[in-house]
Amino acid sequence: MGLLQGVHEIGERVGLRLLSFGHAGDGNVHVNLMKDDLPDDLWQECLTEAQRELYHLALSLGGTITGEHGIGATRRGYLAEAIGPEAVAIMRTIKDAIDPLGIMNPQKVFA
């Protein structure tokens, strides 16, 4: 299964409309999860499930969960799965060394 086919299957299974676009030259695909008229509680449930499945799909295909915009708060819970716990520990050590007060982008990657 390819990424776009998988994305659409996830949308159907979870019950969300997904819009995909990207950059053919470098392989970046952006997937927008659409709330439409879902009630907030159902939206949060569907959003969490769709994100988890989308990130696992991308990683299973040899891709990554972020390309252009950094890991950020949305994907930080999946960082260890994407790059391994050892790499996360090294990143944390570097962050702590250059930002001992935790004032540079607080809570964006390391909660």
PASEBA-1860 file (N, C-alpha, C; in nm, 3 decimals):
! residues 111
1> MGLLQGVH> 0.084/-0.117/0.000/0.000/0.000/0.000/0.088/0.124/0.000 ~ 0.053/0.221/-0.080/0.124/0.347/-0.084/0.069/0.446/0.017 ~ 0.140/0.554/0.035/0.101/0.652/0.135/-0.037/0.711/0.107 ~ -0.060/0.760/-0.012/-0.188/0.826/-0.039/-0.306/0.731/-0.028 ~ -0.289/0.609/-0.075/-0.395/0.510/-0.060/-0.421/0.485/0.089 ~ -0.314/0.471/0.167/-0.328/0.449/0.310/-0.394/0.566/0.381 ~ -0.358/0.688/0.341/-0.417/0.808/0.399/-0.569/0.807/0.379 ~ -0.611/0.776/0.259/-0.755/0.777/0.230/-0.827/0.663/0.303
9> EIGERVGL> -0.761/0.549/0.316/-0.821/0.439/0.391/-0.836/0.475/0.539 ~ -0.735/0.542/0.594/-0.743/0.586/0.734/-0.859/0.684/0.752 ~ -0.871/0.778/0.662/-0.981/0.875/0.670/-1.117/0.807/0.670 ~ -1.134/0.710/0.581/-1.261/0.639/0.573/-1.287/0.559/0.701 ~ -1.184/0.491/0.749/-1.200/0.406/0.867/-1.229/0.489/0.992 ~ -1.159/0.601/1.007/-1.174/0.685/1.127/-1.297/0.775/1.116 ~ -1.338/0.806/0.995/-1.455/0.891/0.976/-1.423/1.039/0.962 ~ -1.306/1.069/0.906/-1.267/1.207/0.883/-1.241/1.230/0.736
17> RLLSFGHA> -1.271/1.349/0.692/-1.235/1.390/0.556/-1.092/1.441/0.564 ~ -1.007/1.389/0.476/-0.866/1.426/0.472/-0.833/1.490/0.339 ~ -0.757/1.597/0.343/-0.708/1.660/0.221/-0.557/1.646/0.218 ~ -0.505/1.594/0.108/-0.361/1.573/0.095/-0.307/1.658/-0.019 ~ -0.192/1.715/0.004/-0.119/1.787/-0.099/0.027/1.781/-0.063 ~ 0.114/1.818/-0.154/0.255/1.811/-0.120/0.345/1.862/-0.229 ~ 0.469/1.817/-0.221/0.575/1.858/-0.311/0.630/1.733/-0.381 ~ 0.595/1.716/-0.505/0.636/1.595/-0.577/0.788/1.583/-0.587
25> GDGNVHVN> 0.857/1.695/-0.596/1.001/1.692/-0.613/1.078/1.638/-0.496 ~ 1.029/1.660/-0.374/1.103/1.613/-0.257/1.025/1.514/-0.171 ~ 0.906/1.476/-0.214/0.832/1.371/-0.145/0.756/1.414/-0.021 ~ 0.746/1.543/0.006/0.668/1.587/0.121/0.520/1.578/0.090 ~ 0.445/1.517/0.181/0.300/1.511/0.168/0.242/1.572/0.295 ~ 0.153/1.666/0.278/0.082/1.728/0.389/-0.059/1.670/0.392 ~ -0.102/1.630/0.509/-0.236/1.574/0.525/-0.311/1.663/0.622 ~ -0.417/1.725/0.575/-0.503/1.807/0.660/-0.624/1.726/0.702
33> LMKDDLPD> -0.645/1.719/0.831/-0.758/1.647/0.888/-0.870/1.749/0.909 ~ -0.983/1.726/0.850/-1.091/1.823/0.848/-1.196/1.792/0.955 ~ -1.224/1.890/1.039/-1.323/1.873/1.145/-1.465/1.873/1.089 ~ -1.487/1.955/0.988/-1.621/1.971/0.931/-1.720/2.002/1.043 ~ -1.831/1.928/1.050/-1.932/1.960/1.152/-1.934/1.860/1.267 ~ -1.823/1.790/1.289/-1.818/1.694/1.399/-1.825/1.766/1.534 ~ -1.895/1.709/1.629/-1.893/1.765/1.765/-1.749/1.757/1.821 ~ -1.715/1.848/1.909/-1.578/1.858/1.959/-1.525/1.728/2.019
41> DLWQECLT> -1.606/1.658/2.098/-1.558/1.535/2.161/-1.528/1.427/2.058 ~ -1.614/1.411/1.959/-1.591/1.313/1.854/-1.472/1.355/1.768 ~ -1.458/1.483/1.739/-1.345/1.535/1.663/-1.214/1.499/1.732 ~ -1.203/1.522/1.861/-1.079/1.491/1.933/-1.047/1.342/1.928 ~ -1.149/1.260/1.942/-1.130/1.115/1.937/-1.082/1.072/1.798 ~ -1.148/1.119/1.696/-1.111/1.084/1.558/-0.973/1.141/1.522 ~ -0.946/1.263/1.564/-0.818/1.327/1.536/-0.703/1.248/1.594 ~ -0.715/1.209/1.721/-0.609/1.133/1.787/-0.584/1.001/1.716
49> EAQRELYH> -0.690/0.930/1.682/-0.677/0.802/1.613/-0.616/0.819/1.475 ~ -0.662/0.918/1.400/-0.610/0.941/1.265/-0.462/0.980/1.270 ~ -0.424/1.067/1.361/-0.283/1.106/1.371/-0.196/0.985/1.400 ~ -0.237/0.904/1.499/-0.159/0.785/1.534/-0.142/0.693/1.413 ~ -0.250/0.668/1.343/-0.243/0.579/1.226/-0.161/0.640/1.113 ~ -0.176/0.769/1.089/-0.099/0.835/0.983/0.050/0.832/1.011 ~ 0.089/0.860/1.135/0.231/0.859/1.170/0.289/0.718/1.158 ~ 0.214/0.619/1.205/0.261/0.481/1.193/0.274/0.440/1.047
57> LALSLGGT> 0.180/0.481/0.964/0.187/0.449/0.822/0.311/0.511/0.759 ~ 0.332/0.639/0.783/0.449/0.707/0.725/0.578/0.639/0.767 ~ 0.590/0.605/0.894/0.713/0.541/0.943/0.728/0.401/0.883 ~ 0.618/0.328/0.869/0.625/0.192/0.814/0.669/0.192/0.668 ~ 0.647/0.303/0.600/0.686/0.315/0.459/0.826/0.374/0.442 ~ 0.896/0.392/0.554/1.032/0.446/0.548/1.037/0.598/0.548 ~ 0.924/0.661/0.571/0.920/0.806/0.576/0.940/0.858/0.716 ~ 0.906/0.982/0.735/0.917/1.046/0.865/0.785/1.116/0.896
65> ITGEHGIG> 0.770/1.158/1.019/0.644/1.222/1.058/0.651/1.373/1.044 ~ 0.765/1.425/1.008/0.780/1.568/0.987/0.894/1.591/0.890 ~ 0.879/1.690/0.807/0.984/1.717/0.711/1.028/1.861/0.711 ~ 0.934/1.950/0.701/0.966/2.091/0.684/0.952/2.176/0.810 ~ 0.865/2.138/0.898/0.822/2.230/1.003/0.865/2.190/1.144 ~ 0.948/2.092/1.158/0.990/2.050/1.291/0.887/1.962/1.359 ~ 0.925/1.905/1.471/0.839/1.809/1.538/0.722/1.876/1.608 ~ 0.745/1.985/1.680/0.639/2.061/1.744/0.560/1.983/1.847
73> ATRRGYLA> 0.463/2.048/1.905/0.383/1.989/2.012/0.292/1.878/1.961 ~ 0.245/1.887/1.839/0.151/1.789/1.787/0.213/1.651/1.773 ~ 0.338/1.644/1.731/0.400/1.515/1.702/0.503/1.471/1.806 ~ 0.526/1.549/1.908/0.633/1.517/2.003/0.615/1.383/2.070 ~ 0.493/1.338/2.090/0.470/1.208/2.151/0.513/1.091/2.064 ~ 0.540/1.118/1.938/0.580/1.013/1.843/0.728/1.023/1.807 ~ 0.799/1.118/1.866/0.939/1.142/1.828/1.026/1.020/1.855 ~ 1.015/0.958/1.971/1.098/0.841/2.003/1.071/0.726/1.906
81> EAIGPEAV> 0.947/0.710/1.867/0.914/0.605/1.770/0.977/0.635/1.634 ~ 0.983/0.763/1.600/1.035/0.803/1.469/1.187/0.795/1.461 ~ 1.256/0.838/1.567/1.403/0.846/1.558/1.476/0.762/1.662 ~ 1.403/0.704/1.755/1.462/0.620/1.858/1.486/0.696/1.988 ~ 1.473/0.626/2.100/1.489/0.691/2.230/1.629/0.745/2.255 ~ 1.730/0.680/2.199/1.867/0.728/2.217/1.886/0.865/2.152 ~ 1.834/0.881/2.031/1.845/1.010/1.962/1.769/1.119/2.037 ~ 1.654/1.085/2.094/1.577/1.182/2.172/1.657/1.224/2.296
89> AIMRTIKD> 1.721/1.127/2.361/1.802/1.159/2.479/1.917/1.253/2.444 ~ 1.981/1.231/2.329/2.089/1.320/2.285/2.034/1.460/2.257 ~ 1.921/1.467/2.190/1.859/1.597/2.161/1.825/1.670/2.291 ~ 1.775/1.597/2.389/1.739/1.657/2.518/1.865/1.711/2.588 ~ 1.974/1.637/2.581/2.099/1.680/2.642/2.149/1.808/2.577 ~ 2.142/1.815/2.445/2.185/1.936/2.373/2.094/2.053/2.410 ~ 1.964/2.032/2.409/1.870/2.138/2.445/1.897/2.190/2.585 ~ 1.919/2.101/2.681/1.945/2.141/2.819/2.076/2.218/2.830
97> AIDPLGIM> 2.175/2.181/2.747/2.304/2.249/2.752/2.297/2.392/2.700 ~ 2.220/2.413/2.594/2.215/2.549/2.536/2.098/2.632/2.590 ~ 2.007/2.568/2.660/1.890/2.638/2.714/1.860/2.587/2.855 ~ 1.952/2.607/2.949/1.933/2.550/3.083/1.809/2.603/3.155 ~ 1.761/2.721/3.118/1.642/2.776/3.183/1.513/2.733/3.113 ~ 1.524/2.665/2.999/1.406/2.618/2.927/1.318/2.729/2.873 ~ 1.382/2.839/2.828/1.303/2.954/2.779/1.292/2.961/2.627 ~ 1.367/2.877/2.557/1.363/2.876/2.410/1.259/2.773/2.365
105> NPQKVFA> 1.150/2.822/2.307/1.040/2.734/2.263/0.998/2.635/2.371 ~ 0.960/2.687/2.486/0.922/2.595/2.595/0.803/2.507/2.557 ~ 0.812/2.382/2.594/0.704/2.284/2.577/0.676/2.245/2.432 ~ 0.761/2.285/2.338/0.735/2.252/2.197/0.776/2.109/2.164 ~ 0.891/2.067/2.212/0.936/1.931/2.184/0.947/1.851/2.312 ~ 1.008/1.909/2.412/1.029/1.838/2.538/0.935/1.896/2.644 ~ 0.833/1.820/2.676/0.734/1.866/2.774/0.794/1.864/2.915
END
